[in-house]
Amino acid sequence: MLAELKWKTLQELVSGSTKEELIWMNGYLAGLVAQSSASPVAETPVASAVKVNKITLTYGTETGNAKKLATTFAGVAKKKGIQVKLAGLDQYRVNDLSKEEYFFSVVSTQGDGEPPAAAIKFFDHLRSSDKTYQQLKYGILALGDTSYPLFCQAGEEIDQLFEKKGASRVLPIVKCDTDYEAEAAQWFEQVLKTLEHGNGAAQPAPVPVRAKSGKKQYTGTIATNVDLNDRGSSKETHHIEIVCDEEIVYQPGDAAGFVPHNKGEEVQAILDITGCAGTEQVQFKNESWELRALLTKKISIIHLPERVVKKYAALAQQDIPETKIDLLNLLKIYPLADSVPVQQLVDILEPITPRLYSIASSPNAHSGELHLTVARNTYVVNDEIHYGFCSTFLNGLAENTEVEFYIHPNNHFRLPAPDKDVIMIGPGTGIAPFRSFLAERDSTGATGRNWLFFGEQHFVSDFLYQTELQDFFNTGVLTNIDLAFSRDQEAKIYVQHRMKEKAEELYAWLKNGASVYVCGAKEPMSVDVERTLLEIIAEQGNLTEEKAAQYLEQLSNEGRYLKDVY
């Protein structure tokens, strides 16, 4: 038995310790007991826990969220006396893995479960290399969106690849949804606690942790749905206003997520070919649905990915080429046996992937409303024109129709302080968040200057929000507005050409502390805009290409160069 004072001390120690600390103490005490019972010849000193003071912290990012988190974590670790090597997975030298001891990574997922474009080279190396890393201790924080079928797939993959190569987990993978800040902070706090006690042992049978989703679903009503393009335009861009009875919580720069509905005629064709009435009750993702409603609102039935086609082939007991194909065509070409219950078909299908659209309204200027700028997407497959699934769905919604959506925060695309200047570069539907920015700054009385570069094909038919932008300019909300209509003259003119024309003034704004925002098509627009920015910085600042790149990188690190591209 322990003396009262020792017992009280032990109780205080145990009650104030984490699970990981208790596990370590248990091992330490077991070692002491083993020592005391062993013969003097066999005794060896117990190694004390040594605080880890050097780690590598990497990030794989598409929108900048993972980089922002990793940078914040690095700052926290350095304040605790830990030396941190911070690097993006696109810049990390993969051969250095064999030299690492503690390796942590914040990894986002994009598209259909893919790693960020900048991290693909790193992933490919891990996939193809036969090297092992028994000396490596690692931890993964995965960022994703639970609305997508392959939630945090990139993070899961890198975690599993390290395990297969003999590395040891410092702690189990944590998978975060769109509102990730609190869970991410808890993850790194646990990392620091583990490092503090020198505990680098592999964790037994880790189960990936999924942070609880905080997404709130809103139901709104279409109040306005109008085509912004005039007659003669080759485009169809709609301004859509959604009103809600409750206040919609969002910030300028955020996006809204929508799940489009499948066409009724295609759903009916699937019901007919499977011999179902549509009123059957089925289970999907632990919820009970009427089959017709499920096929219409929830389940993806077009362009099924190869992984789903493979499951269907096993269900149909037929050889089916690995390709993307619609469910209706699968059922027609490779019919299921009558003995296969429809529930088994439902079980292999995946939910419709949400589509994100930049919010074009301001919470202060348009209370209780959400505005969108939606261009109908068109593409050609086998010489046949196809239309975007969600853009067609949204643009086709009649007034007074109800629609569900959620807010997707974009903390990497926020307005600066009210007294700071902003430069906005947004051709086409890239104008959407900047309409939100201008309305917000107008309604809140922000004193910073605002400069907009906008481009489209034709002035007469494609000048989106022309009247509003002119009003913003006439009232002084817009200090500068530069327009580029590419097809109104023989030589095509784009926003980057207007930037070059105003190079001296643009650079002066940058030197005065302005933030630069780019929104719209990732390629080629954002690439051309960034190249032009670098040229302007180099020419106006009399800098080398390398120094200009460092200048732009510094703007990015300061949160003054932000992109929302797609």
C-alpha positions, 0 to 999 in steps of 0.5 A, a space after each residue: 500500500 502507498 502512504 497517503 501523500 504518495 497515493 494523493 500524488 498518484 491520483 492527481 497524476 493519473 487524473 490529469 494525464 491523457 490516454 497516451 501518457 497513461 500508456 507510456 507510464 504503464 510501460 515505464 513502470 512495467 520496465 522498472 518492475 522487470 528490472 527489480 525482479 531480474 538478476 544483477 548481471 542482467 540489469 540494464 538501465 531504463 531509457 528515459 523518454 527524450 523530448 523530440 526536438 526536430 520534425 518534418 511537416 509537409 502539406 499537400 494542398 489544392 486551395 491553400 487550406 492544408 498549407 495554411 494549417 501546416 504553416 500555423 502548426 510549424 509556428 506553434 511547434 517552433 515556439 515550443 523549441 521544436 525545429 521544423 522543416 516545413 515543405 509542400 509535397 511538391 517541393 519535398 525531395 522524396 529521397 529525403 524520406 529515408 533520412 527522416 525520423 518524424 514526418 507529419 503531413 496535412 493532405 487534402 483530397 480533390 476531385 474523385 478521391 485524388 491527391 492535390 495536383 501539386 502532390 501527385 509526384 510525391 504520391 506516385 513515388 510512394 506508389 511505385 518505389 520499393 523502398 521501406 522506411 522502418 525508421 520513420 514515425 509519421 502522422 497524417 491529418 486528412 482534409 476533405 468533405 463528407 459530401 463526397 463518396 471518397 471522403 479524405 481518400 488522399 489522406 487515407 492513401 498516404 497513411 496506408 502507403 507509409 504503413 505498407 513501407 514499414 513506417 510507424 504511426 505516431 498517432 492514428 489518421 484524423 479525417 476532417 470535414 469542411 469546418 476543420 479548424 477545431 479538429 485540426 488544432 486538437 490533432 496537432 496538440 496531440 502530436 505535440 504531447 506525443 513528441 513531448 514524451 518521446 513516444 514514437 511507437 506505432 499505435 496498435 490497430 488504428 481506426 481512422 477518425 472522422 471528425 463530426 460534420 458541422 455542415 448545416 443544410 438550408 432549404 430556400 426558394 428560388 426568387 429570381 432566375 434570369 439569363 445575364 447574357 443578351 441575345 446573340 451570345 454563345 453563352 448562358 449565364 444565370 443570376 439566381 437568387 435564393 431566399 430563406 426564412 432563416 438567416 444564412 450564415 456565410 462570409 464573402 468568399 465562401 461557396 454554396 454546395 448543391 446536389 443536382 437531381 437526376 432527370 425524371 425520365 431517366 429515373 423512370 427508365 431505370 425503374 421500368 428495366 428493373 421492374 420496380 414501381 418506385 414506391 419500394 422502401 430501400 436503405 441507403 447510407 443508414 437511411 430509409 428511402 422510397 426508391 424513386 426519391 432516392 434515384 432522383 435526389 440522392 444516388 448518382 446514376 450517370 458517368 459511374 466511376 470504374 470502381 462502381 462498374 466493377 462492383 456491378 460486374 460482380 453483381 451481374 456476374 458478367 465481364 464488363 470493360 473498365 469504363 465510365 458508363 451510365 447506370 441505365 446503359 449498364 442495365 440495358 447492356 448487362 442486365 441483372 438476373 431477376 433474382 438480384 434484389 434491387 437493394 443489392 443494386 442500391 448498395 453498390 451505388 454512390 451518392 451524387 457528388 455536390 457541386 460548389 458555386 462561389 456565392 455572389 451575394 453579401 450577408 450584410 447587403 442581402 440578408 436572408 438571401 444567397 445569390 449565384 452566378 451559374 454558367 451552363 457548362 457544355 462539352 463534347 464527347 464523340 462529336 456530341 454536345 453534352 451539358 453540365 449536370 448541376 449547371 443545367 439543373 440550377 439554371 432550369 429551376 423555376 421561380 418558387 421552386 425549393 432547393 437545398 444547399 449548404 455553405 462551404 467555407 473558404 477561409 483562404 479567400 477572405 477580404 482584408 481589413 476594411 482600410 486595405 486595398 483590393 485588386 480583383 481579377 475575375 473574368 466570366 463567372 469569376 466575377 461572382 465572389 467579387 460581386 459579394 466583395 463589393 456589396 459587402 465593402 459598400 454596405 459596411 463602409 470599408 475605406 479601402 480602394 477596390 480595383 476590378 479586372 473583368 473580361 468576357 467575349 462581347 461587351 454587348 451580350 456578355 457584360 455580366 452585372 454591367 449596371 451594378 458595376 457601373 453603379 459601384 464605379 459611379 458611387 466610388 465603391 469601385 476605384 478602378 474598373 478595367 474591361 477586356 472583351 476578347 471577341 470585339 476586335 480582331 486581336 483577342 484581349 484578355 484581363 492579363 493584357 489590361 493588367 500589363 497596360 496598368 502595370 505601373 499603377 498596379 505595382 504601386 497598389 501592391 507596394 501600398 499593401 493591396 491584396 490580389 484576388 484571382 477567381 475563375 478558370 484555373 487553366 489557362 486564365 489563372 496561369 496567364 494572370 500569375 505569369 503577368 503578375 510576375 512580369 509586372 513585379 519584375 519589370 516595375 520592381 527591377 527584380 530578377 525572375 527569381 526575386 519576383 517569384 519570391 516577392 509573389 510567394 511572400 504576398 501569398 504567405 502574408 495572405 495578400 495573393 489569393 486564388 479561387 480557381 477551378 
